[in-house]
Amino acid sequence: MTTKAYIRGLGYHVPEKIVTNTDLEKIVETSDEWISTRTGIRQRHVAAEGEATSDLAAGASRKALDAAGISAKELTHIFCATCTPDEACPSASTRLQHKIDAAQCMSVDMNAACSGFLYALETARGMIALHPQSKVLVSAAEVMTSRINWEDRTTCVLFGDGAGAAVVSGEKGDDGIELVDSIVEADGQHGDLLVMPAGGSKIPYRLGDVISEEHFLHMTGREVFKVAVRSMVDVCKRILAQNDLTVDDIDWLVPHQANSRIIEAVGKKLQVPTEKVFVNVDRFGNTSAASIAIALGEGVESGDFKPGQTVLLTTFGGGFTWAAYLLRF
């Protein structure tokens, strides 16, 4: 019999600095009306100079550990979901391990772009099935603003920085959240529609190179929208059918907080009432891998997510990657 896995504690952390749409009007050709109408975003948190992904991850992780009542020394695994690590090497997870004073446990980064948290959550569930005594820290953290071209109004208005974390174990505890089931997938044929072209082995850095647009995020917005909505709707329908559930059995849909149009389209196609779709993109923007982790932490903190509820998570990210996850509170 496979050991069940539970989220024992959640936490999230965002930088102090807030950049509003009005602030962006001063640095790029845009307006508050243009941004809010098309994306639903009104502000985003932006990391301070020198504030790294692992710093945000550490803030969220400490809160998750406190909520779980577990010491960092008890951790057996650390997974850090990110596409904006502190450095190419070493991993952000090992930086995080040191900052929270964890034991000498397995620590590794996972890059599934915006789907990273659900990918890492599924990996944690697998580790617990293999090693039932495991205590796994899943952190999702991004400093997306470090890879944004602030002269490109189609992308710079969308993203923010932040981190979320979950402590996962095979013990439910008093108020553990059961990881019920998941579908986690990818299709690499669309990779060039959402990409940071330069800075890897394909287009490496060379001494004397000038930083160009190729070093920042490029996105073919309309095509990404189509595939994102189609993939998230499909995977949600399949995970519900796989568990003999309908939309009526779901208390909350928590989609990746990319922008309001994608969120609304997914909710509408799934026929989920608006009041059951969790939205915080207006205050945080798209925080990539951290998006759903922050939403979960905030939903628990606010009391929106309550014991006895069934919550459906769904995400979509560069790669392309996507996933759906059922949680039972």
URFEN-V441735 format. One line per field, one symbol per residue. ss: DSSP state (2 for helix, 1 for strand, 0 for the rest). Layout:
ss->???
//
This chain:
ss->00000111111110000111222200000002222222200011100000002222222222222222000222001111100000000002222222200000011111002222222222222222220000111111111222200000222200101111111110000000111111111102222221110000000000000000222011102222222222222222222222000022200111100002222222222200022210002222010222222222222222000000011111111000111111110
//
